[in-house]
Structure formats: structure tokens, C-alpha cells
Amino acid sequence: MSDWNRDEVLEDDRHLLHPLQHPSDHQDPTIFVKGEGVVVTDIDGNEYLDGLSSLWNVTIGHGREELADAAAEQMKQLAYFSAYVGCTNVPAARLAKRLAEVAPDGLNTTFFTTGGAVSNDSAIKTARFFWQTKGRSGKVKVISRHDAYHGVTLAAMNLTGISSYWPMFESQLPNFLHVQAPYPYHYTPKDDSIGCGEAAARALEEAILREGPETVAAFIGEPVMGAGGVIVPPDDYWPRVREICDRYEVLLIADEVITGFGRIGHWFGISHWGVVPDMITFAKGVTSGYFPLGGIIISDEILEAIETTPPDRKWNHSFTYSGHPAGCAVGLKNMEIIEREDLVSKAKELGLYFMDKLRHLDDLSHVGDIRGIGLMAAVELVKDRSSRVHYDPAEKIGSSVVKKMMDNGVYTRGRGDSVSFAPPLIVSKAQIDQIVDTARDAIVVVTEG
Ligand SMILES: Cc1ncc(COP(=O)(O)O)c(C=O)c1O
């Protein structure tokens, strides 16, 4: 089907160090060569439904010529020029304005980065800067949650609450700490008069009090935890977190790297709970993965701090590729398509259909939990349903299901024994059926042999 030669590519690939590299996970890599809509094709011509929008990012689907054209036109016009203070460019300014239109009220200003982790690093630095400008230089600690994924730069790794990312990198920087996540399936509060959302919010409050509010700069959380296994918080959680952050003067950062750009039926996921954060971090869906772009959207109050600080105490933060003209042109076109095709509403609508289909998997004896919101869902497998006990990790049940699904033409990923789903927002009902049917077959084969 193509001019590529599998052996040659694999020979070249020996020079490529992959994310999360270990040879045991790379014995028979799939070489993807083409994408069209929800379908991706490998070098041997095998087709797969993309059940996870690749890495939760190809929101409007593969093969969109309009995005390629937007990049090409901008590259021909002005591929790159610095957007450092004193310079600007048309697509960056326009995309920042467009983001202000869809962001919650009071968040009107964007700093662009190149991805998720660097956006989170930028948000932490900005939170610390903010408190410095207020003469509160002791407010430096950042609280995040166990099971959270915020990326793996040195600072973002310390926010990330999935501990397998830590041990080999001498992590545990000072001033980062983790609290309980609102994980309804596994977290039953000791106090049975309150639910898991309230209890997890109280865990944040207790941590702030224990550390001292005068030492805490910010709390960061994904509106719905993604890589941690699609953990959807109870409805009372985010409003309570907002109250607590207000009470102790702690900035609230919503990490919308996965939930942004329509994934759960809102431009930004936190809006589902009517909560307005102080900062939003975003990446992935802003360009549907066609260009590495991310950023932070800051509140008017934070902007004011940046604009009124004396020059020798300025917000001295930057990246070469902040406001990359080609990336921002792709972002603008991507947002235009999301709006034109009404994909934010579609995510909500199709999400209901998807959840309904997934719930049918409940008849399988090792399906413990089925959860999701919008087009973001997971099925958690357990050895024993009544005790919710997991399989021994050595059994690799989750990864075996993912592999079986891949063999049967559906790509996805999981965490432990949770299998995640987040197809492009253009997925059809027939494709959803195929994804769920493939998951069913794989779960049956793996868990019931
Ligand atoms: C919620 C969240 N934040 C941050 C990141 C890190 O993004 P990146 O890999 O672009 O650094 C991810 C990546 O999956 C993510 O899911």
C-alpha cells in the first residue's frame, strides 16, 4: 500500500528513544502511516479505529486538509518570528482573543507554550509570581492529587500523582504535595455522613491547614482525571474546591489538557460544574494534535499583577516557540472547525450514547466500574466485583485487553486494569458500537479465557 519498507523503518527506529522507553514494550511496534477521520492505518495496510484520539488529542479527527493548509499558508507567509515582548504576530494575537471568547468569564489572556507539562510549569511559576507581587512570598507550595497526570517535566512530574513516574528521576522536589482524589469507585470516606466529593475536598482543606495557608500558592487538578483512568468527580467536588481555595487564598488551576476543546461537552471541562478557575492550562485539543501547542489562560487579576509589577520584578518567563505563528494558525482553524461542526454539543450528545453502550458491559463478571462524561470514558476491570479487588499487576490484564483490542482493529490505552476511551468528536454511532463490541470481545477473551 505504500513506499515504506517495514524493516528499513525498524532499523532506523533503533535510533529513536521513545516516550516511556523499555525494550519489553517495543518488541513489535506498530508503524502508523496514515489517518483519515477516526481511522488510522499501519504500514501493512491494517486499519484501526482510533479509540483514544491517539493520545487524547486528535479531537477533530485525522487527515483534515484544512489544518494542513492553514499551517502551509502561514509557513509560506511567516513561518516563525519571536513573539517575545516587543513583537507579536497575527495568528497568536487572534488565537488569544478567540480563547478569551470561549474561556470562563474573567479569563481573557493567554500565554502560549508547546505542550501540557510546560503549560503546567508555566502556571506554577505564574502562581508563585502572583503571590510575590502581593508581598506574600511564602506562598510557594502547590497541591495536586494522587492519580493525577500533569506531565513529566521536572516540576510537572512532581504534580503528577501517579507514583510510577517518580522513582528513577530523583523526584520529590520541595513544596509539592498530593491529596486524595475524588475517586468514587475506590474512595469511601471514613465519615459515612459525607460523600466522596465532599471528603476529597476536605482532604484539600486539611492539607492547606496542615501546611499553613500562608505557604500554599495553588491547587491544580484535571476537571476529569484522564491518564489516571478517567476519574469523574461527584458534582459537589469542584464547587467545594473553589470555595476552599477562595477561603484560604489559594489559586485554582484547571488542567484542561485533555478536557479542553469540547471533550466533555463544554469548551473547557470545568464549566460543567459552573466553576471559574484562576488559570486554565491547555494543550492537545487546541490544535487537535496537528501542531505542538499549549498554553495558560490567566485571570484578569493575575494579568493585572503582571502589568503593574515594576520592571525589575517582572514576569520573566518565556519559550522560543511561545506564540508560534504556524501553530496558532492551526489552532485558529481547529477552533473554527469545532464551532462550525458543533462538536462541543456533539461530544455531549454522543457521550450519552457511548455511556449507554458501555453500560451494557456490566453483564461481564470482571467489569467493576463503567464511568465517563462526554466522549471520555473508562471501564475498570477487577478480579472480584464484590470486594473490588484488582488482579495481580503481573497478570497484566488491562494491557492484555488493550492489546487484544488492537489485534481486533481498535486502538486505545489504559492505566493498570482500566481501559480508556476518548475517540475523536466526529466519531459515528456505528463506530462507537464497533469500539464497544471490540472491548467486550477482548474483555471476555482475557478475563474468561
Ligand atoms: C491532564 C494532562 N496534563 C498534562 C499533560 C502533559 O502534556 P504533554 O505530554 O504535552 O507535556 C497531559 C498529557 O497527557 C495530560 O493528560
The ligand as a Gaussian input file, in Angstrom:
#p B3LYP/6-31G(d) Opt

LIG

0 1
 C       -4.100000      16.390000      32.023000
 C       -2.739000      16.418000      31.401000
 N       -1.903000      17.394000      31.727000
 C       -0.670000      17.479000      31.194000
 C       -0.233000      16.553000      30.295000
 C        1.149000      16.648000      29.733000
 O        1.107000      17.050000      28.422000
 P        2.416000      16.880000      27.500000
 O        2.599000      15.429000      27.290000
 O        2.036000      17.656000      26.258000
 O        3.539000      17.508000      28.239000
 C       -1.087000      15.526000      29.904000
 C       -0.643000      14.519000      28.913000
 O       -1.263000      13.511000      28.700000
 C       -2.365000      15.445000      30.485000
 O       -3.195000      14.448000      30.179000

